[in-house]
Amino acid sequence: MKRTEPKLPSLLDALIPMLVLIALLAASVMLFKDDSSYGPNQIALFIAAAVAVVIGLKNGHDWRSIEKAMVKGISLSLAAVLILLAVGALIGTWLLSGTVPTLIYFGLQLLSPSWFYAASCVLCAIVAMSIGSSWTTAATIGVALIGVATGLGLSPAITAGAIVSGAYFGDKISPLSETTNLAPAVAGADLFEHIRHMLWTTVPSIILALIAFILIGFNSNVSADLQHINEISSVLEQQFNISLWTLIPLAVLLTMAVKKVPAFPTVFLGALLGGIWAVLFQPELINRMADEQLPAVIAIFKLVWQTLFAGFSISTGNDDMDSLLSGGGMASMLNTIWLIFSAMMFGAVVEHIGLLRKFVETILAFARSTGSLITSTMATCLATNILTADQYMSIVMPGRMYKEEYKRRGLAPVNLSRALEDGGTITSPLIPWNTCGAYMHGVLNVNPLDYFAYAFFNLINPVLAVVYAYLGIKILKLTPPDSVTAEVSTSTGR
């Protein structure tokens, strides 16, 4: 018996799971507030996925193919999951080794509250540009900056916005970045032409973002309490051996990242090095925390091992300091992984039964001008980020879908590659259930809904890109391969 092909979804089919998801996520935030990411959002994604499955079955898809798509979708996130687990271990051992406390200590001495947000943004931009990774930047420098902000009495949400803004700017203009390489590869553009073309939107956006952070810093009523800073510094000195030697794990990790060693082994080796450094440079702390009932060597080994999976916890007599100096461990990332798995499952169903493609076809019917085409591309990237919860999918899928349309309209591939970055990569950390948003939440301990309004670069860049598109600013036309030859032939009389 000949197998019947599934029916194409209608626009209503495509809208229903999306509307269900939005309604449930809104209800989740209203009912559970800051705890919405610790279970409620995952259930919302499961229910929305179930609705999408019902629509797929109605249209003739069989359960086995849908289940296979879900498993494949989840498998796409496994590389990110490995990195998340390694980052959890790294945060734990870098707290134990004094690496993060040392960064906080020097940060309190060097960073002025008035300039702190802008300086945080610039620092993260420089690091991310050097290593090509917004994730590594947030997990290392970002964690320390959140600690410094707490010490200075500044807003963690604004600080997280500055970290995300700087990290994603640096990531976007770095030739070492995976997404910066992926976008031109999908669009058919040259890497360095792509980066140069992005500068037209990224540089003005980061300048405007820095101006906003400077204005916030100088207009806020927060002023550093010197006594409070001294108290924090004193606690750090009492609990840890503060020295430049404890920063070597950070230097090693950044060096490996610059040399393009893959992210997972880089971060995990950084975590292991943190454990070794703790034994070498924090002997007093190790002795205080180690199990006294075991022989010394075994007790130390057990403590480092425990820190890798359960994180680091310290009791200083000050609740705020205990919260600041405790955390990490692979176990701390399990909720984030749960959220990623739930989101990827939903995204896989939506993609498999053709709902996202239906959105694109509907949008193209109205995208008459170049401005509307580029805006539609960016809107599709954002929708893909929301639906599939993965920044790589937000580049690859829209890139494939729009590539021929750009070519048909005579637009150079760099227009598409820039739109993919402006609409896909940059918006990904703003969505709580996206792999990037979930990662930033897990690492910085600040909900994307809280830092959303302060991630100025990530908000300004897409808007500026749309303005450029409609005004025709730096929208390059496709040059036919034989046009240069034709011009030469005409000028030489041949």
C-alpha positions in Angstrom: 0.0 0.0 0.0 1.4 3.4 -1.0 2.2 5.7 1.9 0.2 8.9 1.9 2.3 12.1 2.1 1.5 14.3 5.1 -0.7 17.3 4.4 0.9 20.8 4.4 0.0 22.8 7.5 -2.2 25.9 7.3 -1.2 29.2 8.8 -3.7 28.5 11.7 -1.9 25.2 12.3 1.4 27.1 12.6 0.0 29.8 14.9 -1.8 27.5 17.4 1.3 25.9 19.1 3.0 29.3 19.2 0.0 31.0 20.8 -0.3 28.2 23.3 3.4 28.5 24.2 3.2 32.3 24.6 0.1 32.0 26.8 1.6 29.3 29.0 5.0 31.1 29.4 3.2 34.3 30.3 1.1 32.4 32.9 4.3 30.8 34.2 5.9 34.2 34.8 2.8 35.5 36.5 2.2 32.5 38.8 5.8 31.5 39.6 7.8 34.8 38.9 11.5 34.2 39.3 11.0 30.5 39.8 9.4 30.1 36.3 12.6 28.7 34.8 12.8 25.9 37.5 10.1 23.7 36.1 7.1 25.7 35.0 8.6 26.8 31.7 9.6 23.2 31.0 6.0 22.1 31.4 4.8 24.9 29.2 7.2 23.7 26.4 6.0 20.1 26.9 2.4 21.1 26.6 3.1 23.3 23.5 5.0 20.4 22.0 2.0 18.1 22.6 -0.3 20.5 20.8 2.1 20.6 17.9 2.2 16.8 17.9 -1.6 16.6 17.7 -1.5 19.0 14.7 1.2 16.9 13.0 -0.9 13.7 13.5 -4.0 15.5 12.1 -2.0 16.4 9.0 -0.9 12.8 8.4 2.5 12.6 10.2 3.0 9.4 12.1 4.1 9.2 15.7 7.3 7.3 15.0 8.7 10.0 12.6 7.7 12.8 15.1 9.4 10.9 18.0 12.5 10.4 15.9 12.6 14.1 15.1 12.3 14.9 18.8 15.2 12.6 19.7 17.3 14.1 16.9 16.4 17.7 18.0 17.5 17.0 21.5 20.7 15.4 20.3 21.6 18.6 18.5 21.9 20.3 22.0 24.2 17.6 23.5 27.4 19.6 22.6 26.0 22.6 24.5 25.1 20.3 27.4 28.6 19.0 27.7 29.9 22.6 27.8 27.3 23.5 30.4 28.4 20.6 32.6 32.0 21.6 32.2 31.2 25.2 33.0 29.4 24.2 36.2 32.5 22.2 37.3 34.8 25.1 36.3 32.8 27.7 38.4 33.1 25.3 41.4 36.8 24.7 41.3 37.6 28.3 40.4 35.8 29.4 43.6 37.7 26.8 45.6 41.1 27.8 44.0 40.5 31.5 44.6 40.5 32.4 40.9 37.1 34.0 41.0 37.6 35.6 44.5 40.8 37.1 43.2 39.1 38.6 40.2 36.4 40.0 42.5 39.0 41.4 44.9 41.0 43.2 42.2 37.8 44.3 40.5 36.6 46.0 43.7 39.9 47.9 43.9 40.0 49.0 40.3 36.5 49.5 39.0 34.7 52.8 39.8 30.9 52.4 40.3 30.2 55.3 37.9 32.1 53.6 35.1 31.4 50.0 36.1 28.7 49.1 33.6 30.5 50.6 30.6 33.8 49.1 31.7 32.2 45.6 32.1 30.8 45.8 28.6 34.2 46.8 27.2 36.1 44.2 29.1 33.8 41.4 28.0 33.9 42.7 24.4 37.7 42.6 24.4 37.8 39.0 25.9 35.1 37.7 23.6 36.8 39.2 20.5 40.1 37.6 21.5 38.7 34.1 22.1 35.6 34.1 19.9 33.2 32.8 22.6 30.5 34.7 24.4 29.8 31.7 26.5 33.4 31.3 27.8 33.5 35.1 28.4 30.3 35.0 30.5 31.5 31.9 32.5 34.8 33.5 33.5 34.9 37.3 33.4 31.1 37.5 33.6 30.9 35.5 36.8 33.6 37.7 38.4 31.9 40.9 37.3 28.6 39.9 38.8 30.5 39.3 42.1 32.1 42.8 41.8 28.7 44.4 41.1 27.3 42.8 44.3 30.3 44.1 46.2 29.8 47.6 44.9 26.1 47.6 45.6 25.2 47.7 41.9 22.5 46.1 39.9 23.1 42.4 38.9 20.5 42.8 36.1 22.2 45.9 34.5 25.6 44.2 35.0 24.3 41.1 33.2 23.0 43.3 30.4 26.5 44.8 30.1 28.2 41.4 30.1 25.8 40.0 27.5 26.2 43.2 25.3 29.9 43.2 25.4 30.3 39.4 25.0 28.0 39.2 22.0 29.6 42.3 20.3 33.1 40.7 20.7 31.8 37.4 19.6 30.3 38.8 16.4 33.4 40.6 15.1 35.8 37.7 16.0 36.8 35.4 13.2 37.3 32.7 15.9 33.6 32.6 16.6 31.6 29.6 15.5 28.4 31.6 14.6 30.5 34.2 12.8 31.9 31.5 10.6 28.5 29.7 10.3 26.5 32.6 9.0 28.6 33.4 5.9 29.0 29.7 5.2 25.3 29.2 5.1 24.7 32.4 3.0 27.6 31.8 0.6 29.7 34.8 1.7 33.3 35.3 2.5 34.1 35.4 6.3 36.0 38.6 6.4 33.7 40.4 4.0 30.9 39.3 6.4 32.7 40.7 9.4 33.4 44.0 7.6 29.7 44.2 6.5 28.6 43.6 10.1 30.7 46.5 11.4 28.2 48.9 9.9 25.5 47.7 12.4 27.6 46.3 15.3 29.9 49.3 15.9 27.2 52.0 16.1 25.1 49.7 18.2 27.9 49.1 20.8 28.7 52.8 20.9 25.0 53.6 21.7 25.0 50.8 24.2 28.1 52.2 25.9 26.6 55.7 26.0 23.5 54.2 27.7 25.7 52.3 30.3 27.7 55.5 31.0 24.5 57.5 31.5 23.1 54.9 33.8 26.3 54.7 35.8 26.6 58.5 36.3 22.9 59.1 36.9 22.4 56.3 39.4 22.4 57.2 43.1 24.5 54.2 43.9 27.9 55.1 45.3 30.4 52.7 46.6 30.5 52.4 50.3 34.3 52.3 51.0 33.7 50.6 54.4 31.5 47.9 52.7 34.2 47.3 50.0 36.8 47.1 52.7 34.7 44.5 54.6 34.3 42.4 51.5 38.0 42.7 50.6 38.8 41.7 54.2 36.6 38.6 54.1 38.1 37.6 50.8 41.6 37.9 52.2 40.7 36.0 55.3 39.1 33.1 53.4 41.5 32.9 50.4 45.1 33.4 49.5 44.7 36.3 47.0 47.5 36.5 44.5 48.2 36.8 40.8 49.2 33.1 40.8 45.5 32.2 41.2 44.7 33.8 37.9 46.8 31.3 35.9 43.9 29.0 35.3 42.1 31.9 33.6 45.2 32.7 31.5 45.5 29.1 30.4 41.8 28.8 29.5 41.9 32.1 27.4 45.1 30.9 25.7 43.5 27.6 24.7 40.5 29.4 23.5 42.6 31.8 21.3 44.4 28.7 19.9 40.9 27.4 18.9 41.0 24.3 21.1 37.4 23.1 21.2 35.2 24.6 23.9 34.3 21.4 25.9 37.9 20.2 26.5 39.1 23.7 27.1 36.5 24.4 29.8 36.8 21.0 31.4 40.6 21.2 31.5 40.2 24.6 33.1 38.0 23.1 35.7 40.5 20.3 36.5 43.3 22.9 36.6 41.2 24.9 39.1 41.1 21.8 41.3 44.9 21.4 41.2 45.4 25.1 41.8 43.1 24.9 44.9 45.4 22.2 46.4 48.5 24.2 45.6 47.4 27.8 46.6 44.6 27.4 49.1 46.0 24.8 51.6 44.4 26.5 54.6 40.9 26.6 53.0 41.3 23.0 51.8 42.3 21.8 55.3 39.3 23.6 56.9 36.9 22.1 54.4 38.3 18.6 54.0 36.8 15.6 55.8 38.8 15.2 59.0 37.9 11.5 59.4 39.8 10.6 56.2 43.5 10.5 55.6 44.7 14.0 54.4 45.4 13.0 50.8 42.1 11.1 50.3 40.2 13.9 52.1 41.7 16.5 49.7 40.9 14.3 46.7 37.3 13.9 47.9 36.8 17.6 48.4 38.0 18.5 44.8 36.0 15.7 43.4 32.9 16.9 45.3 33.5 20.4 44.1 33.4 19.3 40.5 30.0 17.8 40.7 28.3 19.6 43.7 30.0 23.0 43.6 31.6 25.1 46.3 30.0 26.3 49.5 31.5 28.4 52.1 30.4 29.8 55.5 31.9 33.2 56.3 29.3 34.4 58.9 27.9 36.8 56.3 24.9 35.6 54.3 25.6 37.9 51.4 29.2 36.8 51.1 28.2 33.2 51.4 25.9 33.6 48.5 28.5 35.5 46.5 31.3 32.9 47.0 29.2 29.7 46.7 28.0 28.0 43.6 29.0 25.9 40.6 29.2 22.2 40.2 27.8 20.1 37.4 24.7 19.5 39.4 23.9 23.2 39.3 23.4 23.0 35.5 20.9 20.2 35.5 17.9 22.5 35.6 19.3 24.5 32.7 19.8 21.2 30.8 16.2 20.2 31.5 15.0 23.5 30.0 17.2 23.1 26.9 16.0 19.5 26.3 12.3 20.7 26.7 12.9 23.6 24.3 14.7 21.5 21.7 12.0 18.9 21.8 9.3 21.5 21.0 11.5 23.1 18.3 12.1 19.7 16.7 8.3 19.0 16.4 7.6 22.4 15.0 10.3 22.0 12.4 9.5 18.5 11.5 5.8 19.0 10.7 6.5 22.1 8.7 5.1 24.9 10.9 8.2 27.1 10.6 8.4 26.8 6.9 4.7 27.8 6.7 5.6 31.0 8.6 8.4 31.8 6.0 6.1 31.2 3.0 3.5 33.5 4.4 6.1 36.2 5.2 7.6 36.0 1.7 4.2 36.7 0.2 4.3 40.2 1.8 8.1 40.9 1.5 8.0 43.0 -1.7 10.9 45.4 -1.0 14.5 44.8 0.0 13.8 46.4 3.4 10.9 44.0 4.0 12.9 41.0 2.8 15.8 41.7 5.3 13.3 42.5 8.0 11.4 39.3 7.3 14.7 37.3 7.4 15.5 38.8 10.9 11.9 38.1 12.1 12.3 34.5 10.9 15.6 34.2 12.8 13.9 35.5 16.0 10.9 33.2 15.5 13.3 30.3 15.0 15.1 31.3 18.2 11.8 31.2 20.0 10.5 28.1 18.5 13.6 25.9 18.2 15.4 27.4 21.1 18.8 27.2 19.4 20.9 29.9 17.9 22.6 27.6 15.3 19.1 26.7 14.0 18.2 30.4 13.8 21.1 30.8 11.4 21.0 27.6 9.4 17.3 27.3 8.8 16.5 30.9 7.7 19.7 31.0 5.8 18.7 28.0 3.7 15.2 29.2 3.2 16.1 32.8 2.1 19.3 32.2 0.2 17.8 31.7 -3.2 15.4 34.6 -2.7 18.3 37.0 -2.0 20.1 35.7 -5.1 16.9 36.1 -7.2 16.6 39.7 -6.1 20.3 40.5 -7.0 21.4 41.0 -3.3 24.9 40.1 -2.3 25.3 37.1 0.2 26.7 39.4 2.9 23.3 41.0 3.2 21.8 37.7 4.2 24.7 36.6 6.4 24.5 39.9 8.3 20.7 39.6 8.7 21.2 36.1 10.1 23.5 37.4 12.8 21.5 40.5 13.5 18.3 38.6 13.9 19.5 35.2 15.1 22.7 35.2 17.0 22.3 38.5 18.8 18.7 37.9 20.0 19.3 34.3 21.3 20.5 35.3 24.9 17.3 37.4 25.3 15.0 34.3 25.2 14.9 32.4 28.6 14.4 29.0 27.1 16.8 29.4 24.2 20.1 27.5 24.8 21.9 30.8 25.1 19.4 32.5 27.4 19.3 29.4 29.6 23.1 29.3 29.6 23.4 32.9 30.6 20.9 32.3 33.4 22.7 29.3 34.7 26.1 31.0 34.6 25.3 34.6 35.7 22.3 33.6 37.9 20.3 36.4 36.4 17.1 35.6 34.5 17.1 36.9 30.9 13.7 38.5 31.6 15.6 40.7 34.2 18.5 41.7 32.1 16.5 41.9 28.8 15.9 45.7 29.1 19.6 46.3 29.7 21.2 44.2 27.0 21.4 47.4 25.0 23.6 46.1 22.2 21.4 43.1 21.6 18.3 45.3 21.4 19.7 48.2 19.4 21.5 46.1 16.7 18.4 44.5 15.2 16.6 47.8 15.2 19.5 49.5 13.5 19.7 46.7 10.9 16.0 47.2 10.0 16.5 51.0 9.6 19.5 50.4 7.4 17.5 47.9 5.3 14.6 50.3 4.6 16.9 53.3 4.0 19.2 51.2 1.7 22.3 51.9 3.8 25.1 49.4 3.0 22.8 47.1 1.1 25.1 45.5 -1.4 24.0 44.3 -4.8 25.1 41.0 -6.3 27.8 41.6 -9.0 27.5 39.1 -11.9 30.7 37.1 -12.2 31.1 38.1 -15.9 30.4 41.8 -15.4 34.1 42.6 -14.8 35.1 40.7 -17.9 32.4 42.5 -20.0 33.7 45.9 -18.8 37.3 45.0 -19.7 36.3 43.7 -23.1 34.4 46.9 -23.9 37.3 49.1 -22.8 39.8 47.2 -24.9 37.6 47.1 -28.0 37.2 43.3 -27.9 
